[in-house]
């Protein structure tokens, strides 16, 4: 199969166009310009707000003018992750896509189907002249991935639809009617340095090859966290040897499970070979623990040139013990919806900046009080290690409404098209829907999309046959929107 043969052709054509436009979070200028140009070419009413959100409007097709107005919504930005050996500048370079069996993938980077396929689908609806629909508005928001900035800043009156269909879900055949709320907790540990000891063996130890993934969707899949694996090994060394820490770095994005981490350390020269043996033993242990979910786990130890400075011992011990103690992963499962994660936390990144060790984490829960409790638990582990800790205001969840009218329309449509019952679910990941409800409390909402896997990692891929099913489902839903009261 070649890309020109992909169906539906109009959706994949626009997706390929979107992939040519750089669109990192907080740098949406180029994709916004592309959208505004699209609106002008197709004579569509279009406006932007102060934050950069874009809204396009398309009149109803003949005979459908009395239907309720539907807002189709997706976000412009994408998570920018690449493999270490991939040469790619997300600010300037297009995403290179290719077909692998039934999957569409990118060469060494995130694909950006989250949420580029939603954007492409909106454009396909707006450009089509052979589909039935009532009045349509298409909302394209900015900076969903790193702060939900566009959704937070959306003002009352910017749009005026009755129904919102969010196109940012990742499992075809599943209709989402709720999502978790979340917040980020950041710790800054003091990192005082002192002269490095002489006669020590300096080495770089690294964790690589982990699966990673979305810190909401994939947090329950028992995938390893590179920061946790690295720290666990360092604590073991600290308990046996006179360990010194020179530098440490792991992970990148607050909403991605970290795939790689490394540290530069030193131990007395006499312990050089013992450390190598310890790593082999440790690696065999964690390979056994994650045999199913992390088949490509790698840990490497290489000699390094001596560093001029090392972290002061007391600060190092406080830091490593805190990272060991802080919760990572699922904390509680929902008591109402089987299989749904209720509360979790992700130890996302560790960076050295301006004489501090900065640790970024994110907490999610479908219950606000539980999310606050999780954030406090994480904060407490950091505070005990002497860090300065801040937790952001966060974003609200989206409470499920099983009686939703658009949900019923979507269910009946799916059954009619595919002779199968769709699954009705809530999601542990954050969607913008909760924020929309704060500004537009009467909105009736549902979320669905094609099947994506490995989002927020270079393994991101989209299952090609599900795009056609998603497209057919959306068009049928649009044709059966209820009339205005």
C-alpha positions in Angstrom: 0.0 0.0 0.0 1.2 3.5 -0.9 0.2 6.7 0.8 -1.8 7.8 -2.3 -4.0 4.7 -1.8 -5.0 5.5 1.7 -8.8 5.9 2.4 -10.5 8.1 3.1 -8.4 10.1 0.6 -9.5 13.5 1.7 -8.6 12.9 5.4 -5.2 11.4 4.7 -4.5 14.2 2.2 -5.1 16.8 4.8 -3.2 14.8 7.4 -0.2 14.8 5.2 -0.5 18.5 4.7 -0.7 19.0 8.5 2.5 16.9 8.9 4.4 19.3 6.7 3.7 22.2 9.1 5.8 22.5 12.2 3.5 22.8 15.3 5.3 22.3 18.6 3.3 23.3 21.7 3.5 27.1 22.3 4.8 27.5 18.7 1.7 27.2 16.7 2.2 30.2 14.5 2.8 28.2 11.3 -0.1 25.8 11.8 -2.4 28.8 12.6 -1.3 30.6 9.4 -2.0 27.4 7.5 -5.5 27.2 9.0 -6.3 30.8 8.3 -5.1 30.4 4.7 -7.4 27.3 4.4 -10.4 29.3 5.6 -9.7 32.0 3.1 -9.3 29.6 0.2 -12.6 27.9 1.1 -14.5 31.2 1.8 -15.2 30.1 5.4 -16.1 32.5 8.2 -13.1 32.4 10.5 -11.8 34.2 13.7 -9.1 33.9 16.3 -8.9 34.9 19.9 -6.1 36.6 21.9 -4.5 33.2 22.7 -4.5 32.0 19.1 -7.4 29.6 19.1 -9.1 29.5 15.7 -12.8 29.0 15.0 -14.2 28.3 11.5 -17.8 28.1 10.6 -19.6 26.3 7.8 -23.4 26.7 7.0 -25.7 23.8 7.0 -26.4 21.8 3.8 -29.8 22.3 2.2 -32.6 21.0 4.4 -30.4 20.7 7.5 -30.6 24.3 8.7 -32.8 23.6 11.7 -30.3 21.1 13.2 -28.4 21.9 16.4 -25.0 23.5 15.8 -22.1 21.1 16.2 -18.7 22.2 17.2 -15.9 19.8 16.0 -12.8 20.3 18.2 -9.1 19.3 18.1 -5.8 20.9 19.2 -3.2 22.3 16.8 -0.1 21.3 18.7 1.8 18.0 19.0 4.2 16.4 21.4 7.7 16.7 20.0 9.8 13.6 20.9 12.5 11.9 18.8 15.0 9.1 19.2 18.5 10.1 20.3 20.0 9.2 16.9 17.3 11.0 14.8 18.3 14.3 13.3 15.1 16.4 13.3 14.2 20.0 14.2 10.6 20.2 15.2 10.6 24.0 14.7 11.4 23.7 11.0 11.2 20.2 9.7 8.1 18.3 8.4 7.1 15.0 10.0 8.2 12.1 7.6 5.4 9.5 7.5 5.6 6.0 6.2 3.4 2.9 6.0 4.3 -0.2 8.0 1.6 -2.9 7.3 -1.7 -1.5 8.6 0.0 1.3 10.6 1.1 4.8 9.6 4.2 5.8 11.4 6.9 8.6 11.5 10.6 8.2 10.9 12.2 8.4 14.4 9.8 11.0 15.8 6.3 11.3 17.2 3.8 11.1 14.4 1.6 13.9 15.6 -1.6 12.1 14.9 -2.4 13.3 18.4 -4.1 15.5 17.4 -3.2 16.1 13.8 -5.7 13.5 12.6 -8.4 15.5 14.4 -7.3 18.7 12.6 -7.2 16.8 9.3 -10.7 15.5 9.9 -12.1 18.9 10.6 -10.5 20.3 7.4 -12.0 17.4 5.4 -15.5 18.1 6.7 -15.1 21.8 6.0 -13.8 21.2 2.5 -16.3 18.5 1.5 -19.3 19.4 -0.6 -20.9 16.0 -0.7 -21.8 15.3 2.9 -24.9 16.2 4.9 -24.7 18.3 8.1 -26.3 21.0 10.0 -24.5 24.2 11.0 -20.9 23.4 11.9 -18.2 25.2 13.8 -14.6 23.9 14.0 -12.5 24.9 17.0 -8.8 24.5 16.8 -7.1 25.1 20.2 -3.5 25.9 21.0 -1.1 24.3 23.5 -3.2 21.4 24.7 -0.1 19.3 25.4 1.9 21.5 27.7 -0.7 23.5 29.6 -4.2 23.4 28.0 -3.5 27.1 27.4 -6.1 27.5 24.6 -8.9 25.8 26.5 -8.1 27.8 29.7 -8.2 31.1 27.8 -11.4 30.4 25.8 -13.9 33.1 26.5 -17.7 32.9 26.7 -19.3 33.8 23.4 -16.3 32.9 21.1 -18.4 29.9 19.9 -22.1 29.3 20.1 -22.7 25.6 19.3 -25.1 23.2 21.2 -23.0 20.0 20.8 -19.3 19.5 20.9 -17.5 16.5 19.4 -14.0 16.2 20.6 -11.7 14.4 18.1 -8.8 13.7 20.4 -9.5 10.1 21.5 -7.4 7.1 20.5 -9.5 4.0 20.4 -11.9 3.4 17.5 -15.1 1.9 18.6 -15.0 3.6 22.0 -17.0 6.7 22.9 -15.6 8.8 25.7 -17.9 10.8 28.0 -15.5 11.7 30.8 -11.9 12.4 31.6 -9.5 12.9 34.5 -8.5 16.2 35.9 -4.8 16.9 36.6 -2.1 19.1 38.0 1.7 19.3 37.9 4.0 19.3 40.9 7.5 20.6 40.5 10.4 20.2 43.0 13.6 22.2 43.1 16.3 20.5 45.1 19.5 22.3 46.1 22.5 21.1 44.2 25.6 22.4 46.0 28.8 21.3 44.3 32.2 20.6 45.8 35.6 19.6 44.4 35.6 16.1 43.0 37.8 13.5 44.9 41.0 12.2 43.4 41.6 8.6 42.6 38.0 7.8 41.7 36.5 6.0 38.7 34.1 8.3 36.9 31.4 6.6 34.7 28.2 7.3 32.9 25.2 5.0 33.5 22.2 5.2 31.2 18.8 3.7 30.8 17.6 3.4 27.2 15.1 1.7 25.0 12.0 1.9 27.1 8.5 2.0 25.6 7.4 5.3 27.2 4.0 6.5 26.2 1.2 8.8 27.5 1.2 9.4 31.2 -2.6 9.1 31.2 -3.5 6.5 28.6 -0.5 4.2 29.3 0.1 4.6 33.0 -1.7 1.3 33.8 0.4 -0.8 31.3 3.2 -1.5 33.7 5.8 0.3 31.6 9.1 1.2 33.3 9.9 4.8 34.2 13.5 5.6 33.2 14.0 8.0 36.0 12.8 5.5 38.6 15.0 2.7 37.1 18.1 4.9 37.1 17.5 6.3 40.6 16.9 2.8 42.0 20.3 1.7 40.7 22.1 4.8 42.1 20.6 4.2 45.6 21.9 0.7 45.5 25.4 1.9 44.7 25.1 4.7 47.3 24.4 2.0 50.0 27.5 0.0 49.0 30.1 2.5 47.9 31.3 6.0 48.4 29.2 7.2 45.5 29.4 10.8 44.1 26.9 12.3 41.7 28.2 14.7 39.0 25.1 15.1 36.8 21.7 13.5 36.2 19.2 13.9 33.4 16.0 12.0 32.5 12.8 12.4 30.6 11.4 15.5 28.9 7.7 16.1 28.9 5.3 16.3 31.9 2.7 14.1 30.1 5.1 11.4 28.8 6.4 8.4 30.6 10.2 8.9 30.4 12.0 6.5 28.1 15.7 7.5 28.8 17.8 8.8 31.7 21.4 9.0 32.5 23.8 10.0 35.3 27.5 10.7 35.6 28.9 9.4 38.9 32.1 8.4 40.6 33.2 5.6 43.0 36.6 4.7 44.4 38.9 3.1 41.8 39.0 -0.1 43.7 35.2 -0.5 43.2 35.3 -0.1 39.5 34.7 -3.7 38.5 32.2 -4.2 41.3 30.0 -1.5 39.9 30.0 -3.2 36.5 29.0 -6.5 38.1 26.3 -4.7 40.1 24.9 -3.3 36.9 24.7 -6.7 35.2 22.9 -8.1 38.2 20.5 -5.2 38.4 19.8 -5.3 34.7 18.9 -9.0 34.9 16.5 -8.2 37.7 14.6 -5.4 36.0 14.6 -7.3 32.7 12.8 -10.0 34.5 10.4 -7.5 36.2 9.5 -5.9 32.8 10.0 -8.8 30.5 6.6 -8.3 28.8 6.4 -4.5 28.6 10.0 -3.5 28.1 11.6 -6.0 25.6 14.1 -3.4 24.4 15.3 -2.2 27.8 19.1 -1.4 27.8 21.4 -0.2 30.6 24.9 1.0 29.7 27.9 1.9 31.8 30.8 3.7 30.2 34.0 5.3 31.6 34.0 9.1 31.8 36.7 11.7 32.1 36.9 12.9 35.7 34.6 15.8 36.6 35.9 18.9 38.4 32.9 19.0 40.8 30.5 16.6 42.4 27.3 17.1 44.3 27.7 17.5 48.0 27.0 14.2 49.7 24.2 15.2 52.0 22.3 16.9 49.2 22.8 13.9 46.9 21.5 11.5 49.6 18.4 13.6 50.2 17.7 13.9 46.5 18.1 10.2 45.7 16.1 9.1 48.6 13.3 11.5 47.8 13.1 10.3 44.2 13.1 6.7 45.4 10.2 7.5 47.8 8.0 9.5 45.5 5.0 7.6 44.1 5.0 6.8 40.4 2.3 5.0 38.4 -1.3 4.0 39.3 -2.4 4.8 42.8 -6.1 3.8 42.7 -8.6 2.3 40.3 -12.1 3.6 39.8 -14.8 2.1 42.1 -17.5 3.1 39.5 -16.1 2.2 36.1 -14.3 -1.2 35.8 -10.8 -0.9 34.4 -10.5 2.9 34.7 -7.6 4.3 36.5 -8.8 6.8 39.1 -5.6 8.3 40.4 -2.0 8.3 39.3 1.3 10.2 39.2 4.1 10.3 36.7 7.7 11.2 37.6 8.2 12.9 34.3 11.6 14.6 34.2 14.8 15.5 36.1 16.9 18.4 34.9 19.9 20.4 36.3 19.3 24.1 36.0 20.9 27.1 37.6 22.4 25.2 40.5 19.2 23.2 41.2 17.9 19.8 40.4 14.4 20.4 38.9 11.9 17.5 39.1 8.7 17.7 37.2 5.8 15.4 38.0 2.1 15.2 37.0 -0.9 13.9 39.0 -4.3 12.8 37.5 -7.6 11.8 39.0 -11.2 11.7 38.1 -11.9 12.8 41.7 -10.6 16.3 42.6 -10.0 15.5 46.3 -8.0 12.4 45.3 -5.9 14.4 42.8 -5.1 16.9 45.6 -4.2 14.1 47.9 -1.9 12.6 45.3 -0.2 16.0 44.7 0.3 16.4 48.5 1.7 12.9 48.7 4.3 13.7 46.0 5.0 17.1 47.6 5.6 15.5 51.0 8.3 13.1 49.6 10.1 16.0 48.0 9.7 18.3 51.0 11.3 15.6 53.2 14.3 15.8 50.9 14.7 19.5 51.3 13.2 20.6 48.0 11.1 23.7 47.3 7.8 22.4 45.9 5.0 24.0 43.9 1.8 22.5 42.6 -0.1 24.2 39.8 -3.8 25.0 39.9 -4.4 22.1 37.4 -7.4 21.5 35.2 -10.8 20.1 35.9 -12.1 16.7 34.9 -15.2 16.0 32.7 -17.9 14.3 34.7 -19.7 11.6 32.6 -23.3 12.1 31.5 -24.7 8.7 30.5 -28.0 10.5 29.5 -26.2 12.7 26.9 -28.2 13.2 23.7 -25.1 13.2 21.4 -23.9 10.0 23.1 -27.2 8.3 22.2 -26.9 9.6 18.6 -23.3 8.3 18.4 -24.2 4.9 19.8 -27.1 4.4 17.4 -25.0 5.5 14.5 -22.2 3.1 15.3 -24.6 0.2 15.7 -26.3 1.1 12.4 -23.0 1.3 10.5 -21.0 -1.5 11.9 -23.6 -3.9 13.5 -21.6 -3.7 16.8 -22.1 -2.0 20.1 -19.5 0.7 20.8 -17.9 0.8 24.3 -18.8 3.8 26.4 -15.9 4.9 28.6 -14.2 7.6 30.5 -10.5 8.2 30.0 -7.7 8.7 32.5 -5.9 11.2 30.2 -6.9 14.8 30.3 -9.1 16.3 27.6 -10.0 19.9 27.1 -13.7 19.1 27.6 -13.8 19.8 31.3 -12.5 23.3 30.6 -15.1 23.9 27.9 -17.8 23.0 30.4 -16.7 25.7 32.7 -17.3 28.4 30.0 -20.2 26.6 28.3 -22.0 24.6 30.9 -24.9 23.6 28.6 -22.6 21.9 26.0 -23.5 18.3 25.2 -20.2 16.5 24.5 -18.7 13.2 23.3 -15.2 12.3 22.2 -14.1 9.6 19.6 -11.3 9.0 17.1 -9.3 6.4 15.3 -6.9 4.0 17.0 -3.5 5.4 18.0 -0.8 3.7 19.9 2.5 4.9 21.4 1.4 8.5 21.5 3.9 11.0 23.0 6.8 8.7 21.9 8.6 8.0 18.6 6.7 4.8 18.5 3.4 6.7 17.9 1.4 5.1 15.2 -2.1 5.2 13.7 -4.1 2.1 12.6 -5.0 2.9 9.0 -8.3 1.0 8.7 -9.8 2.7 11.7 -9.5 6.1 10.1 -12.1 5.1 7.6 -14.4 3.8 10.2 -14.0 6.9 12.3 -14.7 9.1 9.3 -17.8 7.2 8.3 -19.0 7.3 11.9 -18.5 11.0 12.2 -20.3 11.8 8.9 -23.3 9.6 10.0 -23.5 11.3 13.3 -23.5 14.8 11.6 -26.3 13.7 9.4 -28.4 12.6 12.3 -27.9 15.5 14.7 -31.3 16.4 16.5 -33.2 19.5 15.4 -33.3 22.6 17.6 -36.1 22.7 20.1 
